[in-house]
Amino acid sequence: MFPLGISGSVLPEYAQCPKCGAQPYLLQPLGNLATMLLVERAKQELANGDITVTILLCAIAVEGEMAYLFFKWKGIDSGILPSSLTQGEPAGWEGEWKNMSSFRGQLDALSKFLTSKTFDEFALQNKAWLMPALDGFDPATSIKEYFQKRFYDTRIRVVHYGEIDFEEPDGELCFSLASALLKLLHAMDMKRCQTMDEAHKKLNSQLPVAPSTRCV
């Protein structure tokens, strides 16, 4: 894997390997493309030394992915494919999501919705997704509080108080924590897929089997 230069929503058709010069054709990835672009741009800004923009992009990527998964599964539960959603259809869902006002509240609500567990419960069971971003984490404390204080509160310092005096380690930490959170969110999404598959298999196993016929 190697980085790509991303500008706005324009995706390059080809990438060039910096080592061998090969130019493979790029296919648009599955999932939330907006999150992928934000993360890639945050990586570029971090490399260019713009730490404040890196922090903001990381926060937007995580917030956007959380909302995306919430609306995606609300739509699937309602029989609406994500590609068919319009702004009018999920009006009630928008209000439901906004009512979860705090970052910690959204983490818990989304985790319960996708996995039937609180954020801390699921995070502890899937801690491998969060390493090495949790280096220095005190097991006696809440993982949710850890992300609030070390990740989201940094975003608050920028947006609410206009603080822009950050150092490279601050940007690296935010990028590491955002990447870890996105991996955990992906694990939640996969857990919801697994639960849905198991429910479908159980339903199918309960359906009556049509008697077989033989031609003589």
N, C-alpha and C positions, 0 to 999 in steps of 0.2 A: 504494500500500500504506500501511496505517496500523495502529498497535498495537492489540491487544485486551486487555481485562482478563481474566486467566485465574485461576481459583481452583480448586485441586485438579484433578479430571478433568472438571469441568463446562464444556462448550463452549457459548458463546452461539449461539443460532440466527441472530441478526442482528448486524451491526456497523453503527456509525454513523460516517460520514465527518465528521471534525472541521471540514472546510472548507465542504461544501455541505449537510450534514445528511442525505444519502441513506443508506438502510438496506438494503444488499444482504443477501440470504439467504446463509448460510455452508454450504458443503458440507464434510464431513469429508475432509481431505486423504489422499492415498495415502502409504504409507511408515510409518515408525515414529512414531506419534502421541506416544508418551512423550517422545521426543527433542525434538519440536517444542514440546511444552508446557514442557519444562524450559528450552529456549532462550528462549521467550517470557517465562517467569517470571524468568529471569536478567536479561533486558532491563529488566523492571519493577523488580527489586531494585536494579539499577545506577542507574536513574533516581531511585529513592527514597534512594540513598546507603548501602545496606547492602552494602558491598563484600565482606565475608567470605562472605555467603550467595551473592552473585554468583559468586565464585570456586568455591565448592562445587557450585553448580548447573551451571556450565560444565563442570567435571570430570566430574560424573555424566552429563551429556548425551553427552560424547565417549565415555566408557567404555561407556555403555549402547548407543550406536549401533554401536560396534565389536563388541560381543557379539551384538547383533541381526543384523548382517550375517553374522557367522560362523555362527550357528545357522540363519539363513535359507538360506544356500547349502549348508550341510551337509544340510538337509532337502531342498532341490531336487535335490541330487546323489543323495540316497537315494530320490527319488520321493515325498517327503512335502511337501505344500503347507504353507507357514508357518502358515496358519490351522488346520491339522490337528495341529500339534505338541502333544504333552502333556508334562507334566513327566517322565513315565516314559520316553518314547521317546529323548530326547537325553541320557540319563545319561552315556554314554561321551563325548559331545561336551563336556559340562560339565567333565568331568575333563580332557579335552584342552585346553580353554580355560584352566582354572585352572593347568595346568602351565606356561603362558606367564606366569610370575610378574611380570615387569617390564613397565612401560608400553612401553618401547622394544622389548622382545621381542614384545609383542602387535602393535605397529605393523608390525614386520617380518613376523611370521607371517601376519597378516591380508592384508597387501599381496601376499605370495607366493601365498597361497591364492586371492586374487581376480584378480591381474594377472600372476602368475609372475615378478614383479620385487620386489626389496627396496624398502622404503619410500623410501629416498633416491633410488633409480633412478626410481621412478614419480613421486615428488615433483618431481624436477628436470625430467622430461619434461612435467609438468603444472603448472609453477610459477605459471601465470596464476591458478589457483584459490587460491593462497596470498597473492596480493598484495591490499592493501598490508600485510598482517600481517607480512611478512618484511622490512619496512623496517629497515635496519641489520644485516641478516644478512650474515655473512662467507661468500662463496662457497667459501672454502677449508675450511670446516667442514661438519659433517653437519647436514642439516635435521632429522633425527630428534633429534639432541642439542640442537638449538635449541629444539624443542618440549618436550623433557624439562626443560631448565633454566628456560625462560621461562614455561612453562605448567604442566606437571605438578608440578614441584618447589614451586610456589606452593601447590598443593593439599596437598602433603605437609607444608608448614610449618603449615597449619591443622590437618589431621587428626592428624598425629603429634606436633606440638609445641605445639599449642594457641595458635598465634600468630593474633591477630585485629586487629592494628594495621596496617591497610592503607589506602592512599590511593586516591582516585578513579582516578588513572592506572593503578594496579595492576589495578583492576577492568576498566577499559576495555581494557587489554592482554589480560587473560585472555579477555574476551568476544570480542575481535578474533581471537585465536589459536584459540579454540574454534570460531568461525564458519568460519574458514579450514580447519581440520581437517575439519569436517563436510562442507564442499564437496569436499574431496579424497576423503573416504570415499565420497561420492556418485559421484565420478568413477570410483573403483575398482569400485563396484557396477555402473555403466554398462559398464565394460570387461568385467566378468564376463558381463553380459547379451550384449554383442557377441560374445564368444568362444563362448558357448552357441549363439547364432543362426548363427554361421559354421559350427560343427560340425554343426548340424541341416541347413543348406543343403548341406554337403558330403556328408552321409549320404544325403540325398534325391537328389542328383545321381548317386549310385552305384547307386540302385535301378533294376532293369530296367523299361523302359517297356512297358506292355501294348500289343500290336498293335492298331491302329485297325481298325474295321469300317465298311464302307460298305453302305448299303442301295441296291440297284439297282431 
